[in-house]
Amino acid sequence: METKDCIQSRRSIRRYTGQHISRETLEQIVSLASYAPSWKNTQVARYTAVADRAVIDRIANECVLGFAHNAGILQNCNLLVVQTILVKRSGYERDGSFSTTQGTHWESFDAGIAAQTFCLAAHDLGIGTCILGVFDEKKVAELINVPSTQAVSALIAMGYPAENPAVPQRKSAGELLRFIG
Ligand SMILES: Cc1cc2nc3c(=O)[nH]c(=O)nc-3n(C[C@H](O)[C@H](O)[C@H](O)COP(=O)(O)O)c2cc1C
């Protein structure tokens, strides 16, 4: 797929066919996501693939802060990727101090770039994704035993698409861009 087509045609997919996503396909997506840029090439993003129905259902029932919409997406997907980041690396000096005045900002920045690269790679392979931000990160970390050196950044529900949603409206370049000079 052309890069610009991939960027434009990717949608958040919330309904899935139930077709199995192979381990090889997931590895290919993670391998492509590893090409995302990161702070000093620290590559802090990690991915835990959860295919266990009981675990996904527990996340849906116990970890979505009462947001039924997200519980429904999780109950419909049969592969959930929990994106985590290695903490205190991106945006930090070796002595543990912040490199910039933006503090922890670069950790989420790196996670976001990696997540979008992941979603674009999945889309190119015909797999739909939906990044979920409304969840309790501590409960999810506890449920899937995330090591204390990592923090949960996002949930990415995945599956072969069973819907073809319309494009949510985008702002024009004129609204987004400010020129100086
Ligand atoms: C950081 C972030 C958090 C999001 N959280 C949720 C969520 O909790 N539930 C949901 O259904 N969609 C969520 N989304 C998906 C957005 O709603 C979606 O990207 C947006 O409406 C634009 O649609 P599109 O992805 O199809 O272009 C999230 C997206 C991002 C980037």
Ligand as a Chemical Component Dictionary entry (heavy atoms), coordinates in Angstrom:
data_LIG
# 
_chem_comp.id                   LIG 
_chem_comp.type                 NON-POLYMER 
_chem_comp.pdbx_formal_charge   0 
_chem_comp.three_letter_code    LIG 
# 
loop_
_chem_comp_atom.comp_id 
_chem_comp_atom.atom_id 
_chem_comp_atom.alt_atom_id 
_chem_comp_atom.type_symbol 
_chem_comp_atom.charge 
_chem_comp_atom.model_Cartn_x 
_chem_comp_atom.model_Cartn_y 
_chem_comp_atom.model_Cartn_z 
_chem_comp_atom.pdbx_ordinal 
LIG C1  C1  C 0 -4.708  8.346 22.649 1  
LIG C2  C2  C 0 -5.976  7.803 22.051 2  
LIG C3  C3  C 0 -6.964  7.286 22.886 3  
LIG C4  C4  C 0 -8.131  6.758 22.345 4  
LIG N1  N1  N 0 -9.038  6.186 23.184 5  
LIG C5  C5  C 0 -10.129 5.593 22.659 6  
LIG C6  C6  C 0 -11.043 4.910 23.503 7  
LIG O1  O1  O 0 -10.845 4.821 24.722 8  
LIG N2  N2  N 0 -12.120 4.313 22.919 9  
LIG C7  C7  C 0 -12.344 4.380 21.560 10 
LIG O2  O2  O 0 -13.340 3.820 21.096 11 
LIG N3  N3  N 0 -11.491 5.026 20.733 12 
LIG C8  C8  C 0 -10.399 5.623 21.242 13 
LIG N4  N4  N 0 -9.488  6.236 20.414 14 
LIG C9  C9  C 0 -9.749  6.296 18.954 15 
LIG C10 C10 C 0 -10.195 7.701 18.499 16 
LIG O3  O3  O 0 -11.519 7.912 18.918 17 
LIG C11 C11 C 0 -10.037 7.812 16.973 18 
LIG O4  O4  O 0 -8.672  7.711 16.629 19 
LIG C12 C12 C 0 -10.599 9.126 16.427 20 
LIG O5  O5  O 0 -11.983 9.216 16.619 21 
LIG C13 C13 C 0 -10.319 9.280 14.932 22 
LIG O6  O6  O 0 -10.823 8.172 14.206 23 
LIG P1  P1  P 0 -9.895  7.277 13.281 24 
LIG O7  O7  O 0 -8.853  6.641 14.152 25 
LIG O8  O8  O 0 -10.794 6.272 12.644 26 
LIG O9  O9  O 0 -9.266  8.166 12.242 27 
LIG C14 C14 C 0 -8.320  6.772 20.934 28 
LIG C15 C15 C 0 -7.312  7.258 20.096 29 
LIG C16 C16 C 0 -6.156  7.752 20.647 30 
LIG C17 C17 C 0 -5.047  8.227 19.728 31 
# 
loop_
_chem_comp_bond.comp_id 
_chem_comp_bond.atom_id_1 
_chem_comp_bond.atom_id_2 
_chem_comp_bond.value_order 
_chem_comp_bond.pdbx_ordinal 
LIG C1  C2  SING 1  
LIG C2  C3  SING 2  
LIG C2  C16 DOUB 3  
LIG C3  C4  DOUB 4  
LIG C4  N1  SING 5  
LIG C4  C14 SING 6  
LIG N1  C5  DOUB 7  
LIG C5  C6  SING 8  
LIG C5  C8  SING 9  
LIG C6  O1  DOUB 10 
LIG C6  N2  SING 11 
LIG N2  C7  SING 12 
LIG C7  O2  DOUB 13 
LIG C7  N3  SING 14 
LIG N3  C8  DOUB 15 
LIG C8  N4  SING 16 
LIG N4  C9  SING 17 
LIG N4  C14 SING 18 
LIG C9  C10 SING 19 
LIG C10 O3  SING 20 
LIG C10 C11 SING 21 
LIG C11 O4  SING 22 
LIG C11 C12 SING 23 
LIG C12 O5  SING 24 
LIG C12 C13 SING 25 
LIG C13 O6  SING 26 
LIG O6  P1  SING 27 
LIG P1  O7  DOUB 28 
LIG P1  O8  SING 29 
LIG P1  O9  SING 30 
LIG C14 C15 DOUB 31 
LIG C15 C16 SING 32 
LIG C16 C17 SING 33 
# 
